């Protein structure tokens, strides 16, 4: 019987830009008998030659995600150098985990100062922000704009300044880019926050690639104290891979407590396949990924310009996203999505007003060519569509946490006016609720439900 080769820890811990990947490959080649999770034991049950072989757990030498001392810590330090942060922590559970951790750190800072935490947040937050702040008893001062629809809440620095001056929150929280590709003036907002002594948190889930699109585009470069990046949305990373970034201007103990903040909410069984994809991206970033992003942005700009001459109108200013104002072309967004689908093209998101396309450097020239030709073949129409309702400036009847834990029932959204929303549930994408749990549902809220085809809601009994 052939003797198995057992690699030493030093051999497994190969020094590189991708130490987690090197460890997993070395372990796969070692022939070690796996008396540990996961259950497939490295067998290719999925049909892949390498998938299960590289799928390991937190064994000796593989480090521990939220108590890192070895290869994961080395990899996260590589990522911190790539993004210019004082601390970057990996998430194998998307930006949702990072959002919870950011709020935990803000609450920790407020408790240290002997006060109840208050965050001023733009109303188009991801539902994770709502549930996390409710369960952590964080007070929210909602900031509204007159922007129609749920997914955008475009606020000027002056509007944010007035809110901060009047309410003195511990932090300002914004989503940038939003689902339609609108990017906030983070530099100006960060200066306002510094002047008033509050933190700036940015949900940058859609914008990890901005670090490579041009100087001064990523939130950390623009002055944010913390942000989350969903690496998997725009970088070559497996679904679930994300970053919690902490800047050098944030309170020093944020970097020290970041792992603890993540571990409060995280699974104790992180996917090593996702961690390897995050790890491997550091190598790609060092090998000129920024040039491929710039080339892709230039290609998308050309498509946008040519389609504009054919009558298409675009929303947002995000460079690597195509957000088509479908109504301006005489269609519903979901109508255009269906036309693309029939031609073998699947969009990221469509609602009654917009069609959102998220290409990346890993789309081929043929992909871009087919997309452009397909859109060109769709004739422009002159149909009129109603604008989406402006979200209601909700009034709390009870706290969000109290509402979430109350006895509740599911009823028709059309008949919900006057009731108190129990759960801010909404599908993802876009995961932006029409109302916040604890608020009374108004006629305008019902109009919003109708526009977005929300048919049932959960209300307090």
C-alpha positions in Angstrom: 0.0 0.0 0.0 1.4 3.4 -1.0 2.4 5.5 1.9 0.5 8.8 2.2 2.5 11.9 2.0 2.0 14.2 5.0 3.1 17.8 4.5 4.6 19.7 7.3 2.8 22.8 8.6 5.7 24.9 7.2 5.1 23.4 3.8 1.3 24.0 4.0 1.9 27.5 5.2 3.4 28.7 1.9 4.2 32.3 1.9 2.3 34.0 -1.0 -0.3 36.6 -1.9 -2.8 33.7 -1.4 -1.8 31.8 1.6 -5.3 30.3 2.3 -5.4 28.9 -1.3 -1.9 27.5 -0.9 -2.8 25.8 2.4 -6.0 24.2 0.9 -4.1 22.9 -2.1 -1.3 21.5 0.0 -3.8 19.8 2.3 -5.7 18.3 -0.7 -2.4 16.9 -2.0 -1.3 15.5 1.4 -3.5 12.5 1.4 -4.4 13.1 5.0 -7.4 11.0 6.3 -10.1 13.6 7.1 -11.7 12.7 10.4 -13.2 16.2 10.5 -16.0 18.2 8.8 -17.2 18.6 6.1 -19.0 15.3 5.4 -17.9 14.8 1.8 -14.3 14.2 3.0 -12.9 15.6 -0.2 -14.7 13.2 -2.5 -15.8 14.7 -5.8 -19.5 14.2 -5.1 -20.5 17.3 -7.1 -18.7 16.1 -10.2 -16.0 18.7 -9.8 -12.4 17.4 -9.6 -11.3 20.0 -7.1 -14.3 21.6 -5.4 -14.7 19.2 -2.4 -11.0 18.5 -2.2 -10.4 22.2 -1.4 -13.4 22.5 0.9 -12.0 22.2 4.4 -12.7 23.5 7.9 -10.8 25.2 10.7 -8.3 22.4 11.2 -4.8 22.9 12.6 -2.8 25.2 10.3 -6.0 26.5 8.5 -6.4 29.3 11.1 -9.7 30.5 12.5 -11.7 33.2 10.7 -12.6 35.4 13.6 -9.6 34.6 15.8 -6.9 34.7 13.0 -3.3 34.2 13.9 -1.9 32.5 10.7 -2.8 32.3 7.1 -6.2 34.1 7.3 -4.6 37.0 9.2 -1.8 37.1 6.6 -4.5 37.1 3.8 -6.6 39.8 5.5 -3.5 42.0 5.8 -2.9 41.5 2.1 -6.5 42.7 1.5 -5.9 45.7 3.8 -2.9 46.7 1.7 -5.0 46.3 -1.4 -7.8 48.5 -0.1 -5.7 50.9 2.0 -7.4 50.2 5.3 -6.1 49.8 8.8 -8.0 46.5 9.1 -10.0 44.4 6.7 -12.0 41.4 7.9 -13.3 38.7 5.6 -17.0 37.6 5.6 -18.2 34.4 4.2 -21.7 35.5 4.7 -22.0 38.6 2.5 -22.3 42.2 3.5 -25.2 41.4 5.8 -22.8 40.1 8.4 -20.6 43.2 7.9 -23.6 45.5 8.4 -24.4 43.9 11.7 -20.8 44.1 12.8 -20.6 47.9 11.9 -23.7 48.6 14.0 -22.4 46.5 16.9 -19.2 48.6 16.9 -21.2 51.9 16.8 -23.3 50.6 19.7 -20.2 49.7 21.6 -18.8 53.2 21.1 -22.0 54.8 22.4 -22.1 52.5 25.4 -18.5 53.4 26.3 -19.6 57.1 26.2 -22.6 56.3 28.4 -25.3 57.1 25.9 -28.0 55.3 23.9 -26.8 55.0 20.3 -28.4 57.0 17.5 -27.7 56.6 13.8 -28.9 59.0 11.0 -29.7 56.7 8.1 -30.8 57.3 4.5 -34.2 55.6 4.1 -33.1 53.2 1.3 -31.2 50.9 3.6 -30.9 47.2 3.2 -33.3 45.2 5.3 -30.4 43.8 7.4 -29.8 47.3 8.7 -33.4 47.5 10.0 -33.5 44.2 11.7 -30.0 44.5 13.2 -30.7 48.0 14.6 -34.0 46.8 16.0 -32.5 43.8 17.8 -29.6 45.9 19.1 -32.0 48.7 20.3 -30.2 51.4 18.2 -32.4 54.5 17.6 -32.6 55.6 14.0 -33.2 59.1 12.6 -34.4 58.4 9.1 -33.3 60.8 6.4 -35.7 61.1 3.4 -35.5 62.6 0.0 -38.0 63.4 -2.7 -36.5 60.7 -4.9 -39.3 58.5 -6.3 -39.1 54.8 -5.6 -37.6 52.6 -2.9 -34.1 51.9 -3.9 -32.7 55.4 -4.1 -32.6 58.2 -1.5 -30.4 60.9 -3.0 -29.4 63.3 -0.2 -27.2 66.4 -0.6 -24.3 67.1 1.8 -26.3 70.1 3.0 -29.3 67.9 3.9 -27.2 65.6 5.8 -25.5 68.5 7.6 -28.8 69.8 8.8 -29.8 66.4 10.2 -26.4 65.9 11.9 -26.5 69.5 13.3 -30.0 69.0 14.8 -29.8 65.4 16.0 -26.1 64.8 16.9 -26.1 61.1 15.9 -23.2 58.8 16.7 -23.0 57.9 13.0 -24.4 58.6 9.6 -25.2 55.6 7.5 -25.7 55.7 3.7 -25.9 53.3 0.8 -23.5 54.2 -2.0 -23.7 53.0 -4.8 -27.4 52.3 -4.5 -29.2 49.6 -6.6 -29.7 52.1 -9.5 -26.1 53.2 -9.5 -26.3 56.5 -7.7 -23.1 57.4 -5.9 -23.1 59.8 -3.0 -20.6 62.6 -2.4 -18.8 60.7 0.3 -15.9 63.1 0.6 -18.2 66.0 1.4 -20.3 63.9 3.7 -17.2 62.6 5.6 -16.0 66.2 6.2 -19.4 67.0 7.6 -19.3 64.0 9.9 -15.8 64.8 11.1 -16.8 68.4 11.8 -19.6 67.2 14.0 -17.7 64.4 15.6 -19.8 61.5 14.3 -18.8 58.4 12.3 -19.6 57.7 8.6 -20.6 54.2 7.7 -21.2 53.2 4.0 -23.0 50.2 2.6 -20.7 49.8 -0.4 -22.0 46.4 -1.2 -22.2 47.2 -5.0 -18.9 49.1 -5.1 -16.0 46.9 -4.2 -14.6 47.4 -7.7 -14.5 51.2 -7.2 -11.1 50.8 -5.6 -9.8 49.8 -9.1 -11.9 52.0 -11.3 -10.0 55.2 -10.5 -8.3 57.1 -7.7 -10.5 58.4 -4.9 -13.6 56.4 -5.7 -13.8 53.9 -2.9 -15.5 55.0 0.3 -12.4 54.4 2.5 -10.4 56.7 0.2 -13.2 59.3 0.4 -13.2 59.4 4.2 -15.6 56.8 5.4 -14.8 55.3 8.8 -16.2 51.9 8.0 -17.8 50.3 5.0 -18.8 46.9 3.8 -18.0 45.6 0.3 -19.8 42.6 -1.2 -16.7 41.3 -3.1 -18.9 38.7 -4.9 -21.1 41.3 -6.5 -18.4 43.0 -8.7 -15.1 41.1 -8.1 -14.2 37.5 -9.1 -15.2 36.1 -5.7 -17.6 33.3 -4.8 -21.1 34.3 -3.6 -21.0 35.3 0.0 -17.5 36.7 0.0 -17.4 40.2 1.5 -15.2 42.6 3.4 -15.6 44.8 6.5 -13.2 47.7 6.0 -12.1 50.0 8.8 -10.2 53.1 8.1 -7.3 54.6 9.9 -9.4 57.5 11.2 -11.9 55.3 12.9 -11.6 54.8 16.7 -8.6 52.6 17.3 -10.4 49.9 19.1 -12.7 49.3 16.1 -9.8 47.5 14.4 -9.1 45.7 17.6 -12.8 44.6 18.1 -13.7 44.0 14.5 -13.2 40.2 14.8 -15.3 40.1 17.9 -18.0 42.2 16.3 -18.2 39.8 13.3 -18.1 36.6 15.5 -21.2 37.8 17.5 -23.3 37.3 14.4 -21.3 34.9 12.2 -21.5 31.2 11.6 -18.9 29.1 13.3 -18.5 27.1 10.1 -17.2 29.6 7.5 -16.9 28.3 3.9 -13.2 27.8 3.1 -14.1 27.9 -0.6 -15.4 31.4 -0.2 -12.3 32.4 1.9 -10.0 31.0 -0.8 -11.8 33.1 -3.4 -11.3 36.2 -1.3 -7.7 35.2 -0.7 -7.0 34.6 -4.4 -8.4 38.0 -5.3 -5.5 39.6 -3.5 -3.2 38.0 -6.0 -5.3 39.2 -8.9 -5.3 42.7 -7.5 -1.5 42.7 -7.4 -1.4 41.4 -11.0 -3.2 44.4 -12.6 -6.9 43.8 -12.0 -7.3 47.6 -12.0 -6.4 47.8 -15.7 -9.0 45.2 -16.6 -11.6 47.2 -14.6 -10.7 50.4 -16.5 -10.9 48.7 -19.8 -14.4 47.3 -18.9 -15.6 50.7 -17.7 -14.5 52.2 -21.0 -16.3 49.5 -23.0 -19.5 50.1 -20.9 -19.2 53.8 -21.4 -19.2 53.3 -25.2 -22.3 51.0 -25.0 -24.1 53.6 -22.9 -23.2 56.4 -25.4 -24.3 54.4 -28.4 -27.6 53.3 -26.9 -28.3 56.8 -25.7 -28.1 58.0 -29.4 -30.8 55.3 -30.1 -33.2 56.8 -27.5 -32.3 54.9 -24.3 -32.0 56.9 -21.1 -29.8 55.8 -18.2 -30.0 56.4 -14.4 -27.1 56.7 -11.9 -23.5 57.5 -12.4 -21.9 54.2 -11.4 -19.2 53.4 -14.1 -19.6 49.6 -14.2 -23.4 49.4 -14.2 -26.0 50.0 -16.8 -29.3 51.1 -15.3 -31.9 51.7 -18.1 -34.8 54.0 -17.4 -37.3 51.6 -19.1 -40.3 53.9 -18.8 -38.4 56.6 -20.8 -38.1 54.0 -23.6 -41.8 53.1 -23.4 -41.5 49.9 -21.4 -41.7 48.5 -17.9 -38.4 47.3 -16.6 -39.6 43.8 -16.2 -40.8 43.9 -19.9 -37.3 44.7 -21.0 -35.9 42.0 -18.7 -38.2 39.4 -20.3 -37.1 40.4 -23.8 -33.4 40.0 -22.8 -34.2 36.7 -21.2 -35.7 35.4 -24.4 -32.4 36.2 -26.0 -30.3 34.3 -23.4 -29.4 37.4 -21.3 -30.4 37.6 -17.6 -30.4 40.9 -15.8 -29.5 41.7 -12.2 -32.7 43.4 -11.3 -35.9 44.8 -12.9 -38.8 46.6 -11.4 -41.7 48.5 -13.0 -39.4 51.5 -13.8 -35.8 50.3 -14.3 -33.7 47.5 -15.7 -30.3 47.0 -14.0 -27.4 45.2 -15.7 -24.2 44.4 -13.9 -21.4 43.4 -16.2 -17.8 42.8 -15.1 -14.4 42.3 -16.6 -15.2 38.6 -16.8 -17.9 39.1 -19.4 -16.5 38.4 -22.9 -16.5 40.8 -25.8 -19.1 38.6 -27.3 -21.3 39.1 -24.2 -21.2 42.8 -24.6 -21.8 42.6 -28.3 -24.9 40.4 -27.9 -26.3 42.7 -25.2 -25.9 45.8 -27.3 -27.3 44.2 -30.4 -30.3 42.8 -28.5 -31.1 46.2 -26.9 -30.8 47.9 -30.3 -33.4 45.6 -31.8 -36.0 46.6 -29.3 -38.1 49.4 -30.8 -38.7 52.6 -28.8 -42.3 53.2 -27.8 -44.3 56.2 -26.5 -46.3 54.6 -23.7 -46.8 56.6 -20.5 -46.0 55.0 -17.1 -46.8 56.4 -13.7 -43.8 57.4 -11.6 -43.2 55.3 -8.5 -44.5 56.7 -5.3 -42.2 58.7 -3.0 -41.7 56.6 0.2 -43.8 57.7 3.2 -42.1 59.5 6.1 -43.2 56.9 8.5 -44.4 57.4 12.1 -43.5 54.8 14.7 -46.4 53.5 16.8 -44.0 51.1 18.6 -40.3 50.4 18.5 -39.1 48.2 15.6 -37.8 45.6 18.1 -41.2 45.5 19.9 -43.0 45.2 16.6 -40.8 42.3 15.3 -41.4 40.3 18.5 -45.1 41.0 18.7 -47.9 38.5 17.8 -48.7 39.1 14.1 -50.7 37.9 11.1 -50.3 38.0 7.4 -52.9 40.0 5.5 -53.5 41.4 2.0 -51.2 44.4 1.4 -54.2 46.1 -0.3 -56.1 46.0 3.0 -53.3 46.9 5.3 -53.8 50.7 5.6 -53.9 51.7 9.3 -52.2 48.6 10.6 -48.8 48.4 12.2 -46.1 46.6 10.2 -44.5 43.8 12.2 -41.7 42.6 9.8 -39.9 44.7 7.2 -39.8 41.7 4.8 -38.9 42.2 1.2 -37.2 40.1 -1.5 -33.6 40.5 -2.5 -32.9 42.2 -4.9 -33.4 45.0 -3.9 -34.0 44.2 -0.2 -35.2 47.8 0.5 -38.4 47.7 2.6 -41.4 49.9 1.7 -42.0 50.5 5.4 -40.2 49.9 8.7 -41.4 47.5 11.3 -43.3 49.4 14.0 -44.6 52.1 11.6 -48.3 52.5 10.8 -49.1 51.7 7.2 -50.6 54.6 5.3 -52.3 55.0 2.0 -49.0 56.0 0.3 -47.4 52.9 1.8 -50.2 50.8 0.2 -49.6 52.6 -3.1 -46.0 51.6 -2.7 -46.9 47.9 -2.1 -49.1 48.0 -5.2 -46.5 49.6 -7.4 -43.9 47.0 -6.4 -46.4 44.1 -6.5 -46.1 43.4 -2.8 -49.3 41.3 -2.2 -49.1 40.4 1.5 -47.6 41.9 4.6 -47.1 40.9 8.2 -48.8 43.2 10.7 -49.1 43.4 14.5 -52.3 41.8 15.9 
